[in-house]
Amino acid sequence: MEKVGHYELDSITEDDILEESLKEVIHKHEESAKVTRVMLPAAVFAIALDYLLPMFFFKDLEVPFYLTRPGMFLGLMGIICFGIFIFFAVKQHNLLKDEWRCPHCRQVFPYHMGQTIIGMHRFGNKDLLDECYNSGIFLGKLQGSPVILPGRCPNCREQLTKQR
């Protein structure tokens, strides 16, 4: 059991999911997540180098370091990495918002959008999550993933995970 907000969600593995189309959405989401985990630190590192390098090594330049070729290159690399990060972060969010659905009736499923700075949990499709939780439908969450999968679709009652 994993406590997310005031919901208690059972941990599930990919083997517990019966539908291949749901597994594909999870794989696409994981690929985007890997890229975003690398690109933000890379962007911050390149931009920080662009501004911190001259403080220690290039103090006597006639022009600011970021106007030299190496400085422009580092700044451009930081901007490119940040752009790639934004692209994949938006793609990751839209993938869950648009494709995390029942493969039979296209009912949208809930997902965990993360925790705010003050510790509150945010959910996509929270009304459906409340409906499933209150009606006793099994809710499972993949470890390390924001997807929340009901045991059966609340709309068409089609079984989506192995029986628990």
Secondary structure, DSSP 4 states (H G I P E B T S, - for coil): -EEETTEEEEEE-GGGB--HHHHHHHHHHHHHHHHHHHHHHHHHHHHHHHHHHHHHT-TT-SS-GGGSHHHHHHHHHHHHHHHHHHHHHHHHHHHHHHH-B-TTT-PBPPEEEEE-TTS-EEEETHHHHHHHHHHT--EEEETT--BEEESB-TTT--B-B---
